[in-house]
Amino acid sequence: MNVGVQMFTLRRFTQNEADLVATLERLADIGFESIQMSAFGPIAIDDVASHCRAANIGVTATHTPWPRLLEDLPAVIEEHVQLDCRHTAVGMIPPAEYLSLEGLQNFLREGEVIARALSKAGITFSYHHHHHEFRWFDGKPWLEHLCEQAPALGIGIELDTHWIVAGGGDPVAWIERVGDNMPLLHLKDFSINEQNRRTFAAIGQGNLNWSNILDTASKHPIEHYFIEQDDCYGEDEFHCLQQSYDFLTQFEASRDH
């Protein structure tokens, strides 16, 4: 697995250049070699690229806000060229506008234009979901309608293991369903706290069946896996990432034997 960090996890530490440099150094010390850029502060792209190169960490993917994809696509493409980054995804589109069958068709029309333009520059475009896309329309989830129509339009899928479970789905079944149109996969665990509420967790510290998930994912041409933990609930974010990294490293070692 090519495992990196979805930088939304570390958004507190990427709002200025000095913090970003220190953050990249800490990730390199853990053993990470790639990131998915997300929620950075106002740092110039050429500076981001330079600091990542210095830390030997590649920006292998990004999350790009939907308004920028709609309104500022040439600049988005140029930024990805500067980063030497070949993958982007939209992290969220407004549910009030798109969470319907009519909204889906609007997204597909807009997304196809974006995907074609990005593809000409050698960049893939994927859709990252949350739990609300598992709401049913005409007998199946909105996300399933999307997945059926996306490949023909050049739109990939970026599944998120946590949000699949939060939406009532099975990560293994969804990876089997869309894995051949999924360049990126978010690895995110799921646990229950003392108030009996769903919480995010370091990989291997929650209840997801990682053996089945990762074995299934390995059968598909997924280029990059990204660890993400939306909230660490006061625990040190780097420690959480270290736990996830150690779990996945040990899993890979056991599978090799």
Long-range contacts (C-beta under 8 A, 24 or more apart in sequence): 1-214, 1-217, 1-218, 1-225, 1-248, 1-252, 2-34, 2-60, 2-223, 2-224, 2-225, 3-32, 3-34, 3-187, 3-225, 3-226, 3-227, 3-245, 3-248, 4-32, 4-33, 4-34, 4-35, 4-36, 4-58, 4-60, 4-61, 4-224, 4-225, 4-226, 4-227, 5-32, 5-34, 5-35, 5-36, 5-226, 5-227, 5-228, 5-241, 6-35, 6-36, 6-38, 6-63, 6-186, 6-226, 6-227, 6-228, 7-35, 7-36, 7-37, 7-38, 7-39, 7-40, 8-38, 8-39, 8-63, 8-91, 8-228, 8-230, 9-227, 9-228, 9-229, 9-230, 9-232, 9-237, 9-240, 9-241, 10-237, 10-238, 10-241, 11-38, 11-39, 11-40, 12-237, 13-237, 14-39, 14-40, 14-41, 14-43, 15-40, 15-41, 16-41, 16-43, 17-43, 17-47, 17-51, 20-48, 20-51, 21-51, 21-54, 21-55, 24-51, 24-52, 24-54, 24-55, 24-57, 25-55, 26-238, 27-55, 27-57, 27-238, 27-241, 28-55, 28-56, 28-57, 30-238, 30-241, 30-242, 30-245, 31-245, 31-249, 32-57, 32-241, 32-245, 33-57, 33-58, 34-58, 34-59, 34-60, 34-224, 35-59, 35-60, 35-226, 36-60, 36-61, 36-62, 36-63, 36-184, 36-224, 36-226, 37-61, 37-62, 37-63, 37-83, 37-85, 38-62, 38-63, 38-91, 39-63, 45-79, 45-82, 45-83, 46-82, 48-83, 49-82, 49-83, 49-84, 52-83, 58-84, 58-85, 59-83, 59-84, 59-85, 60-85, 60-86, 60-87, 60-223, 60-224, 61-85, 61-86, 61-87, 61-88, 61-89, 61-183, 61-184, 61-224, 61-226, 62-87, 62-88, 62-89, 63-88, 63-89, 63-90, 63-91, 63-128, 64-88, 64-89, 64-90, 64-91, 65-90, 65-91, 66-90, 66-92, 66-93, 66-94, 69-114, 69-125, 70-110, 70-114, 73-114, 73-117, 73-118, 77-117, 77-118, 77-121, 77-123, 80-121, 80-123, 81-121, 85-123, 86-122, 86-123, 86-124, 87-123, 87-124, 87-126, 87-183, 87-184, 87-223, 87-224, 88-118, 88-123, 88-124, 88-125, 88-126, 89-125, 89-126, 89-127, 89-128, 89-156, 89-158, 89-184, 90-125, 90-126, 90-127, 90-128, 91-128, 92-128, 92-130, 95-132, 99-132, 99-133, 99-135, 99-142, 100-137, 100-142, 101-137, 101-138, 101-142, 101-145, 104-137, 104-142, 104-145, 104-146, 104-149, 107-146, 108-146, 108-149, 108-150, 108-153, 108-155, 111-150, 111-153, 111-155, 112-153, 112-154, 112-155, 115-153, 115-154, 115-155, 116-154, 119-154, 124-156, 124-183, 125-154, 125-155, 125-156, 126-155, 126-156, 126-157, 126-158, 126-182, 126-183, 126-184, 127-155, 127-156, 127-157, 127-158, 128-158, 128-160, 128-184, 128-186, 129-157, 129-158, 129-159, 129-160, 129-163, 129-167, 130-160, 130-163, 130-166, 130-167, 131-163, 131-166, 131-167, 132-167, 133-167, 134-164, 134-167, 134-168, 134-169, 141-167, 141-169, 143-167, 144-177, 147-177, 147-178, 147-181, 150-181, 151-181, 156-181, 156-182, 156-183, 156-184, 157-181, 157-182, 158-182, 158-183, 158-184, 158-185, 158-186, 159-185, 159-186, 160-186, 160-188, 160-228, 161-185, 161-186, 161-187, 161-188, 161-189, 161-190, 161-208, 161-213, 162-186, 162-188, 162-189, 162-190, 162-200, 162-208, 163-188, 165-190, 165-208, 166-190, 166-198, 171-208, 171-213, 172-209, 172-212, 172-213, 172-216, 175-213, 175-216, 175-217, 175-220, 176-216, 179-216, 179-217, 179-219, 179-220, 179-221, 179-222, 180-220, 180-221, 182-220, 182-222, 183-221, 183-222, 183-223, 183-224, 184-222, 184-223, 184-224, 184-225, 184-226, 185-217, 185-222, 185-224, 185-225, 185-226, 186-225, 186-226, 186-228, 187-225, 187-226, 187-227, 187-228, 187-244, 187-248, 188-227, 188-228, 188-229, 188-230, 189-229, 189-244, 199-231, 199-233, 200-229, 200-230, 200-231, 200-232, 200-233, 201-229, 202-229, 202-240, 202-241, 202-243, 202-244, 202-247, 203-227, 203-243, 203-244, 203-247, 203-248, 204-243, 204-244, 204-247, 204-248, 204-251, 205-243, 205-247, 210-247, 210-251, 211-251, 214-248, 214-251, 214-255, 215-255
